[in-house]
């Protein structure tokens, strides 16, 4: 079995020691860092996530920090979502686009203050784009990657575990809000958010040395809750329609094609560098869009693009797929042309192991 060769180009995280002690069985590379992909098995991890609580090393969600008088202006230049009503303490899901309206990233932005923001990024080198805009427009803002590493606590028992480590007030956080909470003399931003539909929190751990003390504290406090080390789960995220940048969408796609039009207030997001291009897209409408795809039969690992066909004609592609133990069907995320994206449209998925019957679904499973 091939392994990832150690290198300074692939960075360990503040939690890697804990991940290894927990018996991680697989990694991928994400933002030049090691992201765990499986512990016991994808299916076992899936069932446990839905029943108990897991601690995830998601330090790969690097932060791009904007700090200075022009921080808010630069933040608005990056996204077609109107940020004028956003208050300190809020988190916004923000499509980031280039001058053509193509997706560069789909991060969560945290507004720490009027002149300080964190952008918690998906897998792309967004830092360079942001620095280039700041320099090109001569903005009075510092753009950098701070020593901040998110640690996620996800699952139905997440509130109980977090209360034991951070106090009862942490459960009062509303969805996509964050507050400041103390741990062993440090103050961390804690948000009610995460890359699952099971509920939970993300802790923005400042300082590499603080990683393992927090990891160990969560593991010790959650023993009777059956806490386990976990990671974003392929099956659960597809069931929930959680998109993966670089897999389900790329720079070739607009937010509208990715089903993210509700996060684009293009008419009022004045200053966004991709605004003019997206105004045209929103007026004309997308010609293809992401849809839930139900797939029949056994499925191989979806480690490549699977063409979607109708007869002999290619009308899209499946980019993520897995067998769902709970729903007893193959679940997938696909980009489908408008001529075939209506619910219950029957298609064929061309996998590496041969064709499978597929059906377009209007909604994802959870």
Buried (B, 14 or more C-beta within 10 A) or exposed (E): EEEEEEEEEBBBBBBBBBBEEBEBEBBBBBBBBBBBBBBBEBBEBBBBBBEBBBBBBBBBBBBBBBBBEBBBBBBBBBBBBBBEEBEEBBBBBBBBBBEBBBBBBBBBBBBBEEBBBBBBBBBBBBBEBBBEBBEEEEBEBBBEEBEBBBBBBBBBBBBBBBBBBBEEEBBEBEEBBBBEBEBEEBEBBBBBBBBBBBBBBBBBBBEBEBBBBBBEBBBEBBEEBEBBBBBBBBBBBBBBBBBBBBEBBBBEBBBBBBBBBEBBBBEEBEBBBBBEBBBEBBEEEBEBBBBBBBBEBEBEEBEEBBBBBBEEEEBBBBBBBBBBEBEEBBBBBBBBBEEBBEEEBEBBBBBEEEEBEBBBBEEBBB
